Amino acid sequence: MYFTYHFSLANKCLFPFYALLLILLISRCVSVAQDKLTIEARPLGQLPAVLKESSGLAVTEINRIWTHNDAGNTNEIFCVDTTGTLLRSLFVYNALNIDWEDLAMDPQRNIYINDAGNNANDRDDLRIYIIPNPDEVESSFIEADIIDFDFPDQNTFPPPQSNRNFDIEALAWWNGYLYLFTKNRSNPQNGYCKLYRLPALAGTYTATLLDSIYLGNSNASARVTAADINHETGELVLLTADRIVSFTNYPHDRFFSGTMTDYYFSEKMGQIEALVFYTHRKLYMTEEGSSSNPGYLYDIDLDLIDDLPENSGTGYFRVSPNPSQGLFRMKTPPPTKVSCNYLPSKDN
């Protein structure tokens, strides 16, 4: 329910009055708050018990979604379909799951397994495992190539609590490089996500620190738990507990210099830790659960947004039709519906 105002411009003499009223109402709404885009995470199915802590996603084919568990679990990746049903698993025999957090995939469908989860910010053994397209591996076992890396700006393990921003739980591939995004564990929370770059080739490297961006002063807004880049459009998405953050129209790989858009979840989510594009603007997302109650696989369409959510409070409006040729309606909170109609009298 909203205040709904109906305006007729048939009486041109009174048009300036209604135009002024509309401008005042719009100015009030804009000054109160910014538009808040809201998206829905639609559950597709519950994950199998073996995937109690899904923390990364890669889509190799339609209906073939690869994922893995995080810290302390087996060094396996698992394939599920779009209902969450387990199809197969693949054991990476020269790997160790210290803290696997996120998957990335290149156009050849090589999979990059991020073993750089670093809750305490005290690890000096950060790794990324590279395996070929798992759909083409007939065996249940695979050997990985390895990237070892460290950070140019970390000298103590762990650093002071105010500078604990070296936990990597978000990874994406783009144009021959891997991009790493930090999950900020500083206390007090300083709100910044850092961006690092690595060559997407086996070897030992010091990551290049490219940039950082302020995402908010709460853990829910600042802690990034997953990332992905659409290889066709270049859109980058980051996942936090309360929203998906999108970056488009950026120069080269300076993602944070592009257009930033926040898509807030319409409902409070569980422990969401994995996100991946599967078409132009559609994504899959998974959450952690437990062996007795695994998390769910979700479907998200970034084009299906509610730009005037029911619980938005003040600060939003919608004008329709837009453009209008005489009769239009403006919709704005609070939760009461009032109609204000003007019809020209017979004397006009």
C-alpha positions in Angstrom: 0.0 0.0 0.0 1.2 3.5 -0.9 0.0 7.0 -1.4 -1.1 7.1 -5.0 -1.7 10.4 -6.7 -3.6 10.5 -10.0 -3.1 13.7 -12.1 -5.0 14.8 -15.2 -3.5 17.5 -17.4 -6.7 18.1 -19.3 -7.1 21.5 -17.6 -4.0 23.3 -18.8 -4.7 26.3 -16.6 -4.0 24.1 -13.5 -1.1 22.3 -14.9 1.5 24.5 -13.3 0.0 23.7 -9.9 0.2 20.0 -10.4 3.7 20.2 -11.9 4.8 22.2 -8.9 3.2 19.6 -6.5 4.9 16.8 -8.4 8.3 18.5 -8.2 7.9 19.1 -4.5 6.9 15.5 -3.8 9.8 14.2 -5.9 12.3 16.5 -4.2 11.1 15.4 -0.8 11.5 11.7 -1.7 14.9 12.2 -3.3 16.2 14.2 -0.3 15.1 11.5 2.2 17.0 8.6 0.8 18.5 7.1 -2.4 16.6 4.5 -4.4 17.2 1.0 -3.1 17.2 -1.7 -5.7 15.9 -5.0 -4.2 16.3 -8.5 -5.7 14.8 -11.9 -4.7 16.9 -15.0 -4.2 14.6 -17.8 -5.5 15.4 -21.3 -4.0 15.9 -24.0 -6.5 16.6 -27.0 -4.3 18.5 -28.0 -1.1 22.1 -29.2 -1.5 23.1 -32.8 -0.6 24.4 -33.5 2.9 27.9 -33.9 1.6 27.9 -30.2 0.6 27.2 -28.8 4.0 29.4 -25.8 3.6 29.2 -24.7 -0.1 31.7 -21.9 -0.6 32.4 -21.6 -4.3 30.6 -22.0 -7.7 31.5 -22.6 -11.3 29.1 -23.4 -14.2 30.7 -25.6 -16.9 27.6 -26.5 -18.8 23.8 -26.1 -18.5 22.7 -28.0 -15.5 26.3 -28.7 -14.3 27.3 -26.6 -11.3 30.5 -27.3 -9.5 31.1 -26.4 -5.9 33.1 -27.3 -2.8 33.2 -27.2 1.0 35.3 -24.8 2.9 37.9 -25.2 5.7 38.8 -28.6 7.0 36.7 -30.6 4.6 37.9 -33.0 1.8 39.9 -31.8 -1.1 37.0 -32.5 -3.6 34.8 -30.5 -5.9 31.3 -31.6 -6.4 28.9 -31.3 -9.4 25.2 -30.7 -8.8 22.3 -30.0 -11.2 19.9 -27.1 -10.9 17.8 -28.9 -8.3 20.8 -29.4 -6.1 21.1 -33.1 -6.8 24.6 -34.5 -6.6 25.9 -35.8 -10.0 29.6 -36.6 -9.2 32.7 -35.5 -7.4 36.3 -35.1 -8.3 39.2 -35.5 -5.8 42.2 -33.2 -6.2 44.9 -35.6 -4.9 47.8 -33.2 -4.6 45.8 -30.5 -2.8 44.9 -29.9 0.8 41.7 -28.1 1.8 43.1 -25.7 4.4 40.4 -23.1 3.7 38.9 -23.3 0.2 36.9 -20.2 -0.5 35.5 -19.6 -4.0 36.0 -20.9 -7.5 36.9 -19.1 -10.7 36.7 -20.3 -14.3 38.3 -19.1 -17.5 36.8 -19.4 -21.1 38.5 -22.8 -21.6 36.7 -23.9 -18.4 39.8 -24.4 -16.4 38.8 -24.2 -12.7 40.8 -22.2 -10.1 40.3 -23.3 -6.5 41.0 -20.5 -4.0 42.8 -21.9 -0.9 43.3 -18.4 0.6 40.7 -18.3 3.2 42.5 -16.7 6.1 40.1 -15.9 9.0 42.9 -15.1 11.5 45.0 -13.3 8.8 48.0 -15.4 9.9 48.6 -17.7 6.9 51.8 -17.7 4.9 50.8 -20.7 2.7 48.2 -19.1 0.4 47.5 -21.1 -2.7 45.3 -21.4 -5.8 44.9 -24.8 -7.4 44.3 -25.0 -11.2 42.5 -28.0 -12.8 41.3 -28.5 -16.3 37.6 -28.6 -17.3 36.3 -31.2 -14.8 33.6 -32.3 -17.3 36.4 -33.7 -19.5 38.0 -35.7 -16.7 36.9 -39.3 -16.8 38.6 -40.3 -13.6 37.5 -39.5 -10.1 41.0 -38.1 -9.4 42.9 -35.1 -10.8 46.3 -33.5 -10.2 46.3 -29.7 -10.0 48.8 -27.0 -11.0 49.6 -24.6 -8.2 49.9 -20.9 -7.7 51.6 -19.9 -4.4 51.4 -16.2 -3.5 51.8 -13.6 -0.8 50.8 -10.0 -0.3 53.0 -7.0 -0.8 51.5 -5.1 2.1 51.5 -7.8 4.8 54.5 -8.0 7.1 53.1 -9.5 10.3 51.2 -12.7 10.8 48.7 -11.8 12.1 48.7 -8.0 11.8 47.0 -5.8 14.4 43.3 -6.3 14.6 42.7 -2.9 13.1 44.5 -4.1 9.9 43.1 -7.6 9.4 42.2 -7.4 5.8 44.0 -10.3 4.2 41.3 -12.9 4.1 40.6 -13.8 0.5 37.1 -15.4 0.0 36.3 -14.0 -3.4 38.1 -14.9 -6.7 37.4 -14.1 -10.4 39.2 -14.6 -13.7 39.5 -11.9 -16.3 41.7 -11.5 -19.4 44.4 -13.9 -18.2 44.6 -12.8 -14.6 43.0 -13.7 -11.3 41.5 -11.0 -9.2 41.3 -11.4 -5.4 38.9 -9.5 -3.2 39.4 -9.3 0.6 36.8 -10.1 3.3 37.6 -7.4 5.7 38.0 -8.7 9.3 39.4 -5.5 10.8 38.2 -4.5 14.3 36.8 -1.9 14.4 35.4 -2.5 10.9 37.0 0.1 8.5 34.7 -1.0 5.6 37.3 -1.4 2.8 37.6 -4.2 0.3 41.0 -4.5 -1.3 41.6 -5.7 -4.9 44.7 -7.8 -5.8 45.8 -9.3 -9.1 47.8 -12.5 -10.0 48.8 -14.1 -13.3 46.5 -17.1 -14.0 49.5 -19.4 -14.4 51.2 -21.8 -12.1 54.1 -20.2 -10.2 55.1 -18.3 -7.1 54.1 -14.6 -7.0 53.6 -11.5 -4.9 50.1 -10.3 -5.7 49.7 -6.8 -7.1 47.6 -4.5 -5.0 45.4 -2.6 -7.4 42.8 -0.7 -5.5 40.3 -0.6 -2.7 36.7 0.5 -2.2 34.6 1.4 0.8 31.5 -0.9 1.1 30.1 0.1 4.5 31.0 0.2 8.2 29.2 -3.0 9.2 30.4 -6.6 8.8 27.2 -7.4 6.8 28.0 -4.7 4.2 31.8 -4.8 4.1 32.7 -8.5 4.2 32.9 -9.9 0.7 32.3 -13.7 0.5 32.3 -14.3 -3.3 32.9 -12.8 -6.7 32.4 -13.5 -10.4 32.9 -11.7 -13.7 30.6 -12.3 -16.7 33.0 -13.2 -19.5 30.7 -11.8 -22.2 29.7 -8.4 -20.6 32.5 -7.8 -18.2 30.1 -7.2 -15.3 31.8 -7.9 -11.9 29.7 -8.9 -8.9 30.7 -9.1 -5.3 28.6 -10.9 -2.6 28.1 -9.6 0.9 25.6 -10.7 3.6 23.1 -8.1 2.6 23.5 -7.5 -1.1 25.2 -8.0 -4.5 27.5 -5.2 -5.6 27.8 -4.8 -9.4 30.6 -3.0 -11.3 30.2 -2.1 -15.0 31.8 0.4 -17.5 35.2 0.3 -15.9 38.5 1.1 -17.5 40.7 -2.0 -18.2 40.7 -3.9 -14.9 40.1 -1.0 -12.6 36.7 -2.4 -11.5 36.2 0.0 -8.7 36.4 3.0 -11.0 33.3 1.8 -12.9 29.6 2.2 -12.3 28.7 0.7 -8.9 25.2 -0.6 -8.3 23.9 -2.2 -5.1 21.2 -4.9 -5.3 19.8 -5.6 -1.8 18.2 -8.9 -0.9 14.5 -8.6 -0.3 14.8 -11.0 2.7 17.5 -11.8 5.1 19.7 -14.6 3.8 21.6 -17.4 5.6 25.3 -17.7 5.4 25.7 -17.0 1.7 29.2 -17.6 0.4 29.1 -18.5 -3.4 27.9 -16.7 -6.5 28.3 -17.3 -10.2 26.9 -16.0 -13.5 25.2 -18.6 -15.7 23.7 -16.2 -18.3 23.7 -12.5 -19.1 22.2 -11.2 -15.9 21.3 -14.3 -14.0 23.2 -16.0 -11.2 23.3 -19.0 -9.0 24.1 -18.6 -5.3 24.6 -21.1 -2.5 24.7 -20.9 1.3 26.4 -22.8 4.0 24.4 -25.1 6.2 25.1 -28.3 8.1 25.1 -32.0 7.3 21.7 -32.4 8.9 20.3 -29.2 7.2 22.4 -28.3 4.1 22.0 -24.9 2.5 20.1 -24.1 -0.7 20.9 -23.4 -4.3 19.3 -20.1 -5.3 18.5 -18.4 -8.6 18.9 -14.6 -9.0 17.9 -12.4 -11.9 19.4 -8.9 -11.6 16.9 -7.6 -14.1 14.0 -8.5 -11.9 14.3 -5.7 -9.4 11.7 -4.1 -7.2 12.7 -0.5 -7.1 9.8 0.4 -4.7 9.8 -2.5 -2.1 6.8 -2.8 0.2 8.9 -2.3 3.3 10.8 0.6 1.9 9.5 3.3 4.2 10.0 6.8 3.0 12.3 7.9 0.2 10.9 6.2 -2.9 8.5 7.1 -5.7 7.3 5.7 -9.0 5.7 7.6 -11.9 3.7 5.7 -14.5 3.2 5.7 -17.3 6.5 7.2 -18.2 6.4 9.1 -20.5 2.9 10.4 -20.1 0.7 12.3 -22.5 -1.8 13.6 -20.1 -2.7 11.2 -17.2 -0.1 9.8 -14.9 0.2 8.3 -11.5 2.8 8.8 -8.8 3.3 6.1 -6.2 5.1 6.9 -2.9 5.2 5.7 0.7 3.9 5.7 3.5 1.6 2.6 3.7 -1.7 4.3 3.0 -3.5 4.6 -0.3 -5.1 8.0 -1.1 -6.4 9.0 -4.5 -6.4 12.7 -5.6 -8.2 13.0 -8.9 -8.8 16.2 -10.9 -11.5 16.2 -13.6 -12.2 19.3 -15.5 -15.7 20.8 -14.7 -18.3 21.5 -17.4 -17.5 25.2 -17.0 -13.8 24.7 -18.2 
